[in-house]
Amino acid sequence: MDTVTHYRQVIQDVLLAYTKIPYAYGTLQCIPLFDAERDRYALITLGWHGAKRVHGCLVHVELIDEKVWIQRDDTESGIAYDFVRAGIPKNHIVLGFQEPQVRQFTEYATA
């Protein structure tokens, strides 16, 4: 299996696991949005918390030049840790939500 195909599968598997975690409040659900053709993946939180409508992006990941770009991560522990545990090396993960000049100080790829 080539690298991109492997990364696509890991991303989908990791994100799908998050959809099975129940929310502790409200009537919320976690919905996966996958566009494997364009290598874009997201998790959307959708539902109600009391009288307040909730609709927002929990996670947004893209595959760019054989690297996993985490564009948004609002998970508690950080989705990058899950990707590393699933076999994606840190030097193939870019924390896109970090400023470019800050990325060099992380354990992950700069771009």
Secondary structure, DSSP 8 states (H G I E B T S, - for coil): --HHHHHHHHHHHHHHHHHTS--SSSEEEEEEEEETTTTEEEEEEEEEETTEEEEEEEEEEEEETTEEEEEEE-SSS-HHHHHHHTT--GGGEEETTS-HHHHTTSSSB--
